[in-house]
Amino acid sequence: MQKELPPGGEAAPRPSRPAPSPDDIRAQLDIIISSPEFPRVGRSAAFLIYVTEEALAGRADRIKGYTIAVEVFKRSAGFTQDDPVVRIEAGRLRRLLERYYLVAGQHDPLRIDIPKGGYAPSFVWNDEVEDAPADDVTARAPRGLRSRLPNLMPFGLAAGAVLGIGIAAFALSTHLLLGRSNTLPSEGGPTLVVAPFAGLGDGPQAELYSAGLTEELLTVLPRFKEIHVFGRETSKSLSPGVPASQVRGELGARFLLAGGVRVAGQRVRVTARLVDTETDKILWSETYDDDIHNRDLFSIQSDVANKVATTVAQPYGIMAKADAVNPPPDDVGVYTCTLGFYAYRAALTVKQHANVRSCLENAVERYPTFATGWAMLSILYLDEERFRFNTRSGTPTPVERGLSAARRAVQLDEGNTRALQALMTALFFNQQVAEAFKVGEQALETNPNDTELLGEFGTRVAQSGQWERGAALLDRALELNPGGGGYYHGTRALAAYMLHDNSTALIEISQADLQTFPLYHAVAAVIYVNADMIDDARREAKLFNEMRPDFIPNIVAELKSRNFQPADRARMIADIRKAGLPAVDEVQASMLLSTKGLPVSRP
């Protein structure tokens, strides 16, 4: 909402205030980098110190990607812009600063930012930030300061380094930030955020179906391939009444879709509106009324989601009809467990796995044509084997059950993204890697903006040895869905480890808040070994071995089941041993098998 202007039509000028001095700026820099809310992993602190000192030395115009790469990241003089390290780290530093000022630095006197479009910092009194235009980040630095920067002299800075950051604190702040990055998706085209639809009726029904409608929209909208839709975790972290200006300022999205669901007696009313976040203008709104006496709420929800998605696409020349979806079952409990599937995927706990698996098994028994349910169930079956979650003995094996359920899902709905994702994953763990990737590419072509698919496919591509492409897919998933699950941050950390990018590996593993997930600790251990953080590595390795005592004695088979390449397996085993666990290498494993009279498989 715009502030009211005085009768003259112009805002009263704010009393001038001296720009921050070099001593003010350096004092604030000390506060930031010594705060527990600013991680001492990677080169974020070095990056911030470098650009600040360069600006204070009057060299702000010389702060370029090349000089940062050479001076901070110690790249050779032959560094080219094809190496994205500076862009990636600058984006992370912007998010870290946003997080710091949201959590610990709310009342700091001075704000240091790295405005988008360059790497030179801006310095402004914290209480003046709110007066800067939302779409002009450079306005945060007062003109007087900007004009003075070339004349400021450098001064030595000693920065205290405190090891580590609490994983839970980082995850909490990431949630609070709502993915507070101005980074837009890399491709062109409209960007859209879906705010949670508000439950406006009495009782739990309105809340349940508003959540269901939001979820349905997040499934249907990405099928319009020219639209870039921020993912469900980002959506969930917003409030139903989030201002359009906040979406624009914090997420950089051009459009906001919002609305509400009112259930009263036998009547249901859905309201929806599309807002231009640049102008706060409502571009389109509609009301949908229906009678739940004649149609179940799930059918209404599916119908409304398809109508809204199609209409939203029209003004931008990319109108198309959403893929037909199977009518969801007319049972509240069934749809609740599909929502529970995504909650499980974010946390990966044994208890959630058992509950959601049971719920989905009941769902597909009662509604055997529920394709999405079969797809989700397939992934839960695979988790019995790969994560050892609630494993059931006997035949068929978990992988066989997972493959069967995935094929059933695709047969029911060959265009269902979740079904194709499940089939790709099941084929991968059935050692049919080439076929798995063929299905994965088909799914990606069908629905390139589905962040769940991007994350899963990126994980599988990376584990097969294509670490750079896998990392790119995971970056895309996390870019479209800044509030994404820790599982993908963990895999991205592993990809960085394999690519010998220790800085990124440490940052990503700090964002993977999966303390109850055993494999998180294994990945953390090898990353810390490479960072010479041996005490941390041994701690994580010990936790992993306590949670999965069966893994290390069978480490070669475990890694092979995930299609790690021989060189990658050898490296991980060597680093696990450095972390203090008695992992045998492949030669020793083969010898043990031969002494037991068991067949020895070749990599």
N, C-alpha and C positions, 0 to 999 in steps of 0.2 A: 504494500500500500504506500502511495506517495505521501510525503509529508505536506501539510498545508503550507501555502506560501502567504506571506504578509500582503496587505492590500496593494503594494507596489508591484506584485507579481514576481519578485525575486526574493530568494532566501536571504535573511539577514547575514552579513558576513561574520564568520567566527573570528574572535580576537586572535591575532597572530601569535604564534608561539615559536620560540627559537627551535630550529631543527636540532635533532639529536647530535651531540658532539661525538668525536671518535671515542672518548672515554665512556660515554653512555653506551655506544654500540658495542664496544669490547666487553663492558660489564655484562650486557645482556647476552652476548655470545657465551661468556663463561657460565652464566646461569643455565642456558639451554644445554650445552654439551656436558655439564656436570649433573644434570637432572636425571633421576632414575627413569623418567618418562621419555628419555632420548637414548636409543640403543647404542651401546658401544661395540657394535659389530659392523663389519664392513668398513667402508670409507666415508660414511655419511658425515661424520664429524670433520674429517680432513677436507671433504668437499666444501662444507659450510665455512670452515676457517679460511680456506684458500680464497674463495670468491669474496668473502668479507674483507680480508686483508688487501686483496687486489683493488677492491672498490675504494677502500680508505686510502690506498696509495695513489689514487688518481688514475688507476688503470682499468676502470670499469668497462671502457670501450674495447679493451683487449681481452675480455673474458669470453673466450670462444670454446667450442667443443674440442678443438685440437689442443689448445693450451691446457685445458683441464685433463684431457686424456694423458698428456705427457707428464704434467706436473703432479697430478693427484693419483692417477691410475698407472703411472709408470709405463705407459705404452711407448713403443719406439717412435723415432722421428718419422717413420714411414706410416704412422697411423692415418687411416682414411675414415670418412664418414660412413663407410659400409659397416664398421664396427659400431653397434648401437649402445655400447657401454655407458657413454655419457648421458644419452637421452634417457635410458632406463634408470640410471642412478639419480638423475635430476628429478624424474617423476617420483621416485621413492622419497627423495629428500623433501620435495614439496609436500607429500603426504605426511611425512614424519613431522614437519613443522606445523602443518594443520592440526595433526593429532596432539602435538605438544601444547599448542595454544588453546585447544579445546579442553584438555584435561588438566595440565599442570600450570600452564602459563596464562590462564584467563585474566589474572590481575597483574601480570608483569607490566612494567612501565613502557616497555619498548617492544615493537614487533619487527622481526626480521623475516622477510619472505623472498622467494625466488620466483618472480612473476613469469608466467608462461610467455613463450616467444623468444626467450634468451636465458642466459645463466647469470646475469648481473643481479645482485641482491637489491632489495629496497628496504629502507629503514623508516619507520613511522611510529609516532607515539600510539600506544595501543588504544587509547580512548578516541583516536581520530579515525580509526579504520572504518567504523560504521558510517562515516560521512563520505567515504569514497564511493564513486559510482560502481555498482556491482559488476558492470561489464568492462570496467577499465581498471585492471589490476595495478597498472603502473601509477594510477592516481593515489595509491596508498602512500607513496613517497612524496612528501611535500616538495613543491617546486624549489623552495629555498634550499632544501637538502640536495636535490638532484643537481642544482647549479653549483653547489659547494663541493661536491664529491671530488672533482679533479684537483682541488686545492688542499684536500686533507692529507696529512702526512702519516706514513706507516708507523706502527708502534708494536713492539714485540708482544706476543701473546702466549701464555703458558696454559695449556688445557689439560685438566685432570682427567684421567681415563679410569672409569669404573667398569669392571667386567660384567657383561650380560644384561639382560632385561627379562623381567618376569613374563613368561608366555601368556599367562592369563590376563595380565594387565594390557599386553599388546592386543590380544583378541578383543577385550572389552572396548578398548579405544577404537579399534577398527570398526566394531559394531556401532559405536557412538558416532563415528565420522560419517556413516552412511556411504562409505566409499568416497570421501571428500577429495576427489581428484577432478581437475578440470579437463583431464585427458579425454578426448573424444575417440570413439572407435576409429581404427586406422583407415577404413574405407570411407568413401563419401556416402551421402544419403542421410535421410532424416534419423534423428535419434530420439527415442521415446522412453519415458519412465512411466510405469504403471504404479500409482499409489494404491495401497490397500483400500478396497471399497469399504465404506462405513456400514456397519450394521445398525439400522435406524429403528428397528421394531422392538417389541417387548420380547424378553426371553432369549434363550440361546440360539433359536433357529436362525434369526437374522444374522447373528455373528458367524455362525457356521457357514451359511450359504454366501455371505459376502466374502469370506475367505475362499470358499470354493470357486466363486466367480472370478476372483482375482487370479487364482491358480489357473483356471481355464483360459483366461486372457493371456497369461504368460506362456501357455502352451500353443495357443492358436496364432497369436500375433507374429512370432518369429517365422511362421510359414510364408509370410510375405517377405520375399528374399531381399527386397531393397530397403526394408526397415531394419534399423538396429535397435533392439529392445534390451534394456538393462534387465538382468536376471532376477530371480525370485528372492535371493537373500537381500539384494539391494532394496527391492520393493518392500520386503517385510520390515526393514529397518526404518521405513518412513512412517509418518502418521497419516491417517486418512485425510486430514485437512492440511497437508503440507503446502506452504505457499509456492507458487510457480517460481518466484524469484529465488527461493532456496534451492530448488531443483536446478535452475540455471546456474547459480553461483557455485554450488557444491559438486554437481555431477556434470555440468556442461551440456545437459540434454536440452534439445530445442523444444520438445513437446512433452506435455504432462497429460496423462489419461487418469481421470478420477471419477468418483461417483459413490452411490450408496444403494443398499438393498433394504426395503421395508417389507416385513411380513406381518400381516394383520388378518387373523382368521384364515379364510380361504383365498385371500388376495395377496399377491406379491407384486411389488413395484420396484423396478430397477431404473435408476437415473445414471446417466453417463455424460461426461463432457470432455472435450479436448481443448487444452489451453496452450497458447503460444507463450512460452516462458520468457521470451524477449520483451513482449508487450503486455503480458498478463491479460491478453484478450481471449475470450472464449470463442474459439473458431467453430465449434459445433457442440450441440447438446441434444439429448434425446431421452424420452421416458418410455419404458417398456412395461406394460401391465399384463398380467396373466392371472389365471384362476387355477390354483393347485388342486381344485376338486376335479378338474378335467385333465390336467397334465401334472406329472410329478416335477418337483423342483429341479431335479438334475437335468431333465429334458429342457426346461425353461432356461436353466443356466447355460447349457451347451448352445442353445439357439441364440440367446442374447450375446454370448461371447463371439459367435461367428458373425452376427450382424454388426456388432461394434467394431470388430477387427476389420471387416470389409469396408465399412464406412470411413474409418480412420485413414485408410490407405488411399481413398479416392482423391483428395485435394492435391496429392503430390505426384500424380501420374503413375502410381504403381498399384492401382486397384486390381485386385484379383480375389477370387473366392477361396476362402480357407478350405484346406482338405477336409473332406467329410470325416467326422469322428463318430465312433460307435456310441450310441446313446448310453450314457452312464447308468448303472443300476439304480433303481429307486429305493435305495436303502442308505440311511444316514451313516450307519456304522461302516459300510463298505467305503464310502468316499472319505470318511475320516482316516481310514488306514492307508489310503493312497497319499493323503497329505502327510501321514506319519512316516511314509517311506522317505520323503525328502528330509524330514527331521533326523531320521536315522543316518542318511547319507552324510549329513553335516557333522554328526558326532561319532558315528561308528562305534557303538557300544554293544556288548553282548546282549544285555537285557532288551534294548530296543530291537535288536535283530530278531529275537525270539517272538516278541509281541507282534511286530509287523509281519513276520513270516506267517504266523498263525492266522492273523487277520486276513491276509491276502489268500491263503489257502482256502479259507472259508468263503471268500468272495468269489473266486473262480469256480468253486464247487457249485455255488448257487447261480452264478452268472457266467457260464462257460464261454461266452463270446466276448468277455471283457478283456480286450487285447492289451491295454495298458497294465492291467492287473497281472496278466501272464508275464509281461516283460519285466515288471518289478520283481515278481517272484523268481524269475530266472536269475536275476542279479543276487538275490538273497541266497539262493541255492549255491551259487558260485562262492559266496562269502563263507559258507560252511567249510569249503575246502581251502581257499587261499588264506583266510584269516583264522581258521579253526573256531568259528563261531557256531556253537550249538550243533556240532556235527552229529549226524545220524548214521549209524552203521548199516551195512547191508547193501543190496543192489536195488535199483541202479545207484551209481555213485553220485555225489553232489554235482560233479561236472556233467555227467550224463543227464541228470535231472534238469540242470540249468540249460543245456543245449536243447532238450526236448521242449521245455517251456518257452524258450526264445523262438523256436521254429513255430510253435503253436501261435505265438503272438503275431509273427509276421504273416502267417497264413490268414489270420483273422483280419489284419489291417496292414497291408504291405507298405503303406505310406506313413505308418506310425513311427515317429522318431525314436521313442523309447524302445519299441520293439526291435528296430534295426540296431540300436545301441546294445541291447541285450544279446542279440545274435552275434554281433561283432565280438563282444567280450567272451561269450561262451565258446565261440570258435577259437579264439586266441588261447584260452586255457585248455582247449582240447587239442592243442598243438597244430591247428590248421591255420597258420599265421597268414599265408597268402590269401586264403579265402576270407579270413577275418578282415583284413585290410580292404579287400574288395567291397565288402559290405559296409565298412566304415566310410569309405570314400563315397559310396552311394548315399549313405545317410547324410554326410556332410554336404553333398550336392543338393539334396532335398531340403535340408534345413540348416543352413550355414551359421545361424545365429543362436542355436540352442546351446547354452553354456554347459549343460550337463553332458551333452554329447561331445562338445569340444574338449572338455576336461578328461573324460574317459578315453576318447580316441587319442588325445595327446599323450596320455599316460601309457597306453599300449604301444604307440609308435615309438616313444622314447625307450621303453624297456626292451624293445626289439633291437636297439642299437642306433636308431635314428634320433639321437639326442637333440640335435639342433632343431629338427622339424617338430619333434615332440614339445620342446620348450616353447616354440613359436605358437603352437596350438594352445598350450596351457596359458601363455601370456594373453592370447586372444580371449580365452574363457574368463580370465580374471579381469581383463580390461572391460569386457561387456558386463561383468557381474562383480563389481569391486567388493561386495560383501560375501563373495563365494566361500565355499567350504574349505576347511583346513587340509582336507585330503589332497586337493590340487596344489596348495602351497607346498605340502610335503613332497609331492612328486616333482614339482618345479625345483625344489631344493636339491633333490636327487639328480635332476638333469644338470643343474649348475655344477654340482660336485663332479659329475662325469665329464663336463666340459671344462674342468679345472678353473672354474670361476668361483673362488672361495668367498668373495664378497657377497655375491648374489645368493650363494648357498646359505650363508649365515643369516642373511636378511629373511629369506623365504622360510627357513626352518623356524625362525622366531615367530612367524605368522601362522604356523600350523599348530593350532591349539588342540592337540590330540593326545593329551597325557594318558588317557585310558586305552589308547590304540597301540598295541605292542610294536608294530613295524615302524611307527614314528620314532621310537627310541633307537632302533637300529640305524635308521637313516641319519638321525642326529649324531650318533656315535661316529660314523665314518666321516661325516662333515667336520666334526670337532677334531678328529685325528689329523685331517688335512690342514686345519687351522692351527695346529700345535697347541690345542686346548685339551691336553691329555687327561687332566683330572675330570673335565666335563665329559670327555669321551668315555672314560671308564665308568662314570656314574650312569650314563645313558645305556651303555652296554650291559651293565649289571641289572638295571631295570628291565631291559628287554629280555634278558635270559630268565629272569624271575617270572615274567609274564608269558613267555613262550619257550619253556625249557626243551621242547621237542625240536626247535628250529636249528640250533647250532649243530647237533649231531647229524642232521640231514641237510645241511646248508647247500650242498651242491645240487641235490634234487630239488630243493625249494627254489633256488635261483633258476634252474633249468625249466621248472614248471611255469615260470614267469617269462621265459624266452629271453633271458639275459644272454648276451653273446659271451664266448669264452674269455676274451680279454677283460670284459667288464666284470664277469664272475671272479676272475683271478684278482682283480684290483679290490673288489669289495671284501673278499675273503681275507686278503692280506691286511686290509685296514681294520677289519673286525678283530683280527688277531692282535694288532697293535693296541686295540682298545681293551685287550685283556681276556678275550674269550677264546677257548681252545678249538677254533674252527679248522677243520682239515681242508687241504687243497684238493684239487681234482685227482691228482696222482695218488694221494693217500686214500681218498675215497674209493678209487678203483681197486686199490690193493685190499682194502677192507672188504669190499664186495666179493672179490675173488676168493679170499680166505673163507668166506661163508658159503662159497659155492653158488653165489647168485650171479646172474648175467650182468655184464658190464656194458652200459649204454655208452655210445660215442656222442660227443657234443656235435 
